[in-house]
Amino acid sequence: MKFVDEAYIDICAGDGGAGCVSFRHEKYKEFGGPNGGDGGRGGHVFALADPNLNTLVDYRFSRRHEARRGEHGMGSDMFGAAGDDITLKMPVGTIITDAATGEVLYEMLVPGEVVTIARGGDGGFGNLRFKSAINRAPRQKTPGWPGEKKSLKLELKVLADVGLLGMPNAGKSTLISAISNARPRIADYPFTTLHPNLGVVRVGPEQSFVVADLPGLIEGASEGAGLGHLFLRHLQRTRLLLHVVDMAPLDGSADPVAQARAIAGELRKYDEALYKKPRWLVLNKLDMVPPDERAARVRDFVRRLRHKGPVFEISALTHEGCTTLVRAVYQHIQAQQVSEQPPAYVDPRFADGSAK
C-alpha cells in the first residue's frame, strides 16, 4: 500500500429538508386545521480514528465527500427523515486543519475516537408550527438550513515512542527489523526506505514500545533535499530520538562525526523543539570495524562530537548490543510516562494527615 501522509478534501454536510404546508382533509371535518410536518435534518460528517489504517491514500483521489440531505416534511403530521450520516475513517495521529485559515480543528490521537467535522442543517418548519389562536390556518413554512461545507487538510503524524534518524544506509531499517516485528525493505544502497515503517518492540509479556524508521536524512534536508524532510513531522510526537551513525561507511573518505553534526543541524533548522528532544547516539556497524580498533574509534568519535547524552555501541546485523539498547529505551519511556501523569488530588482537609 502506498504511504500517503497528506491530503486535501472537501466535505459537505447535508442540507435540512423544507417544511410542508398541508391541511387535514377528512370526511365530516370541514376545518381540519394545519398538519404540515417539519423537514428532516441533513446528514452529519464524522471522522473516526481507525487503528487499522496507517496511510491517507484513500483521500488522495477521493476528495469530495457529501452527506445526504434531509427529506422534506409531509402532510398528516409527518416529519421528514434525517439524512444519512457519513463517517470518514482516518489513521490515528491525523491532524485535521482548515485549508483556508490553517487553523487546527481536530487531532485524532485516541483509537476509536469520533468527532463531528461538519454538522448537517436543521430541517425547516411546517405550517403546523405556526398554528395559533389568531392564526388557525397558517400557510407559512421555512426552508431547511444548509449544512456545513469545509475544505480540509489532512496531515498524518505517526504515533511512535521512538524515532530512528540518520544518514542514508546507516542501518536504521536493519536495526528496526532486529529489535521489532517490522520487516522493512533492506538493501546496500542509500534511500532504500521510501516511507516510515512502524514496529512494536517487545521487552516483556506486557512491556513494549513503538519505534518508527524514517527515510535517511542528508545535509540540506530542511530545505527540501533528499526524502527525509518529507517525513520529519513524524518525529515530532516521539519521546526519544535514536541517532544511528554508520561507523564503517562504504565511502572511506566520509567522516561519521561530520555526518552526525549535519543531522543535528538539519533537526535544528526544521524545528527547534525537535532538536531539543532527548537524542541518543547509536553507533552501528561495529562488526565491520576490526576488534582491536573499536574502542579507539568510539573514543575518538565521542571526543570530537562532544555529544551530551547516552552512547550505545551496537551491530544491528549481528544483534550485538541491541538488548542493552532496548532495555534502556524502555526504562526511559516508562520514566517519561510517569512524569507526564498529573499529580494525584489531595483533599486540603487531609493534607497534613488528619481531618480538620
C-alpha positions in Angstrom: 0.0 0.0 0.0 1.3 3.4 -0.9 2.2 5.6 2.1 0.4 9.0 1.9 0.7 11.4 4.9 -1.0 14.5 3.4 -4.3 15.0 1.6 -6.8 17.7 0.9 -10.6 17.0 0.9 -13.9 18.9 0.6 -16.7 17.9 2.8 -20.3 18.9 2.7 -22.9 18.0 5.3 -26.5 17.5 4.2 -29.0 20.4 3.9 -32.1 20.2 6.0 -35.4 19.3 4.4 -38.0 22.0 3.8 -41.2 22.2 5.9 -44.6 21.4 4.4 -47.8 23.4 4.1 -50.7 20.9 4.4 -54.2 20.9 5.9 -56.2 17.9 7.2 -58.9 16.8 4.8 -61.3 14.3 6.4 -64.9 13.5 5.8 -67.3 15.4 8.0 -64.5 17.7 9.2 -64.8 21.0 7.3 -62.0 22.8 9.2 -59.3 20.1 9.7 -56.5 22.5 10.5 -52.8 22.5 9.5 -50.9 19.3 9.6 -47.7 20.0 7.6 -44.7 18.4 9.2 -41.1 19.7 9.6 -38.3 18.7 7.3 -35.6 16.3 8.4 -32.1 17.4 9.4 -29.2 16.9 7.0 -26.6 14.2 7.5 -23.5 14.9 9.6 -19.9 14.2 8.6 -17.9 12.3 11.2 -14.2 11.4 11.4 -13.2 8.1 13.1 -9.7 7.4 14.3 -9.1 3.8 12.9 -6.1 2.0 14.4 -6.2 -0.4 11.4 -5.2 2.4 8.9 -1.7 3.8 8.6 -2.0 6.0 5.5 -4.2 8.7 3.9 -4.1 7.1 0.5 -7.9 6.7 0.4 -8.3 10.5 0.3 -5.6 11.2 -2.3 -8.0 10.6 -5.2 -11.4 10.7 -3.4 -11.6 14.4 -2.5 -15.2 15.3 -2.1 -17.5 13.7 0.5 -21.1 14.6 0.8 -23.8 13.5 3.3 -27.4 13.2 2.2 -29.9 15.9 2.7 -32.9 15.6 4.9 -36.3 14.7 3.5 -39.0 17.3 3.2 -41.9 17.4 5.6 -45.2 15.9 4.6 -48.9 16.2 5.4 -50.7 14.2 8.1 -48.2 15.5 10.7 -45.3 13.5 9.1 -41.8 14.9 9.6 -39.1 14.3 7.1 -36.5 11.6 7.8 -33.0 12.8 8.7 -30.3 12.4 6.0 -27.8 9.6 6.4 -24.6 10.4 8.1 -21.2 9.5 6.7 -18.1 8.5 8.6 -14.6 9.1 7.3 -12.0 6.7 8.7 -8.6 8.1 9.3 -5.3 6.8 10.8 -4.6 7.5 14.4 -2.4 10.6 14.5 -4.2 12.5 11.8 -4.4 16.3 12.2 -7.5 17.9 10.6 -6.8 21.6 9.6 -9.0 24.2 7.9 -7.3 24.5 4.5 -8.3 28.2 4.1 -7.2 29.6 7.5 -4.7 27.0 8.6 -6.5 26.5 12.0 -6.1 23.1 13.5 -9.6 21.8 14.1 -9.0 18.3 15.5 -6.3 15.9 16.3 -7.2 12.2 16.1 -5.0 10.8 18.8 -7.2 8.1 20.5 -8.1 4.9 18.7 -11.8 4.8 18.1 -12.3 8.5 18.7 -15.1 10.0 16.8 -15.5 13.8 16.1 -18.1 15.7 14.1 -16.3 17.7 11.4 -19.4 19.0 9.6 -22.9 19.4 11.0 -26.0 18.8 8.9 -28.5 21.6 8.6 -31.7 21.6 10.7 -35.0 20.9 8.9 -37.4 23.7 8.1 -40.7 24.2 9.9 -44.0 23.1 8.5 -47.2 25.1 8.9 -48.2 23.1 11.9 -45.5 25.1 13.9 -47.2 28.4 13.1 -50.7 27.5 14.3 -52.0 29.9 17.0 -55.2 31.2 18.5 -55.4 34.0 16.0 -53.9 32.1 13.0 -55.9 29.0 12.6 -54.9 28.3 9.0 -51.3 29.3 8.6 -49.6 29.0 5.2 -46.1 29.7 6.3 -43.3 27.3 6.1 -39.5 27.7 6.2 -36.8 26.0 4.0 -34.2 23.8 5.6 -30.9 25.2 6.9 -27.8 24.5 4.8 -25.3 22.0 6.0 -21.7 23.0 6.8 -19.2 23.0 3.9 -15.4 22.9 4.6 -12.2 22.4 2.7 -9.8 20.5 5.0 -6.2 19.5 5.0 -5.4 16.1 6.5 -1.9 15.6 7.8 -0.7 12.3 9.3 1.9 12.3 12.1 2.6 8.7 13.1 2.3 7.9 16.8 5.6 6.3 17.9 7.5 6.4 21.2 10.9 6.3 19.5 12.1 7.6 16.2 15.2 6.4 14.2 17.1 9.0 12.2 20.4 9.1 10.5 22.1 9.3 7.1 21.0 7.0 4.3 22.4 3.5 4.6 23.2 3.9 8.3 21.4 0.7 9.2 18.1 2.1 10.6 16.0 -0.5 8.7 18.3 -3.3 9.8 18.0 -2.1 13.4 14.2 -1.9 13.5 14.0 -5.4 12.0 16.4 -6.7 14.6 14.5 -5.3 17.6 10.9 -5.2 16.5 8.3 -7.1 14.4 8.7 -4.7 11.4 10.1 -6.1 8.2 11.2 -3.2 6.1 13.0 -3.4 2.8 16.7 -3.7 3.3 19.4 -3.2 0.7 23.0 -2.0 0.4 22.3 1.3 -1.3 21.1 4.7 0.0 17.4 5.6 0.2 16.1 2.0 0.3 13.5 3.2 2.8 11.0 5.4 1.0 8.3 5.8 3.7 8.1 5.5 7.5 8.0 2.0 9.0 6.5 1.2 12.4 7.5 -1.7 14.6 6.4 -2.9 18.0 9.4 -3.7 20.3 8.5 -6.4 22.9 10.5 -6.1 26.1 8.4 -8.4 28.2 5.0 -10.0 28.4 3.2 -6.7 28.9 6.1 -4.4 28.1 6.5 -2.8 24.7 7.0 0.4 22.8 6.6 1.6 19.2 9.6 2.6 17.1 9.5 4.5 13.7 12.1 4.1 11.0 12.3 7.2 8.7 14.0 7.6 5.3 17.6 8.8 5.6 18.4 12.5 6.0 21.1 14.3 4.1 22.6 17.8 4.5 20.0 20.3 3.3 17.0 18.2 4.2 15.3 21.0 6.0 15.3 23.0 2.7 13.9 20.0 0.7 17.0 17.9 -0.2 16.5 14.2 -0.3 13.5 12.3 1.1 13.8 12.7 4.8 12.5 16.2 5.1 9.1 15.0 3.9 8.8 12.8 7.0 10.4 14.9 9.7 7.0 15.7 11.0 6.6 12.1 12.1 9.4 12.6 14.7 7.5 15.5 16.5 5.3 13.1 18.6 8.1 10.8 19.7 9.5 10.8 23.2 13.0 9.8 22.2 15.2 10.0 19.1 17.8 7.4 18.3 20.5 8.8 16.1 22.0 5.9 14.2 25.6 6.5 13.0 27.4 4.4 10.4 30.8 3.7 12.0 32.1 1.9 8.9 30.8 3.9 5.9 31.4 2.4 2.4 33.0 5.7 1.4 36.3 5.7 3.2 36.6 9.5 3.0 33.2 10.0 4.8 33.6 11.3 8.3 30.9 10.0 10.8 31.4 13.0 13.0 30.6 15.4 10.2 27.6 13.4 9.2 26.3 13.3 12.8 26.7 17.1 13.1 24.9 17.6 9.8 21.9 15.6 11.0 21.7 17.6 14.3 21.9 20.8 12.2 19.0 19.7 10.0 16.9 19.0 13.0 17.6 22.4 14.4 16.7 24.1 11.2 13.5 22.2 10.8 12.2 22.6 14.4 13.9 23.8 17.5 11.6 21.7 19.7 12.5 18.6 17.7 16.2 19.4 18.1 15.8 19.7 21.9 14.1 16.3 22.2 16.2 13.6 24.0 18.6 12.2 21.4 20.8 9.2 22.0 23.7 8.1 19.7 23.6 4.6 18.4 27.0 3.7 16.9 26.1 1.0 14.3 28.1 -1.5 12.1 30.8 -2.0 14.7 31.0 -5.6 13.5 32.8 -4.2 10.4 35.4 -2.5 12.5 38.5 -4.6 13.5 38.1 -5.6 17.1 41.4 -4.0 18.1 40.3 -0.6 16.7 36.7 -0.4 18.0 37.5 1.2 21.4 39.8 3.8 20.0 37.4 4.7 17.1 34.5 5.0 19.5 36.5 7.2 21.9 37.7 9.4 19.1 34.2 9.8 17.8 32.7 10.8 21.2 35.6 13.2 21.9 35.3 15.0 18.6 31.5 15.2 18.6 31.1 16.3 22.2 27.7 14.8 22.4 25.9 15.2 25.7 23.8 12.1 26.2 24.0 8.3 26.2 26.0 6.5 23.5 25.4 2.9 22.6 27.7 0.6 20.6 25.8 -2.0 18.5 25.7 -4.1 15.4 22.2 -4.4 14.1 23.3 -7.1 11.7 24.6 -9.4 14.5 22.2 -8.0 17.2 25.2 -7.2 19.3 24.3 -4.6 22.0 20.6 -4.4 20.8 19.3 -5.9 24.1 21.0 -3.3 26.2 19.7 -0.6 23.9 16.1 -1.8 24.0 16.1 -2.1 27.8 17.5 1.4 28.3 15.0 2.8 25.8 12.1 1.2 27.6 13.2 2.4 31.0 13.5 6.0 29.6 10.0 5.8 28.1 8.5 4.5 31.3 10.1 7.3 33.3 8.7 9.9 30.9 5.2 8.4 31.1 5.3 8.5 34.9 6.5 12.1 34.9 3.7 13.1 32.4 0.9 11.8 34.7 -0.9 14.6 36.6 -0.3 14.6 40.3 -2.9 12.9 42.4 -5.5 15.1 44.0 -5.2 15.6 47.8 -8.1 16.9 49.7 -6.7 20.0 51.6 -8.6 18.9 54.7 -6.4 15.8 54.9 -3.1 17.4 53.6 -1.4 17.1 57.0 -2.7 13.6 57.6 -5.5 14.4 59.9 -9.1 15.7 59.4 -9.8 19.3 60.3 
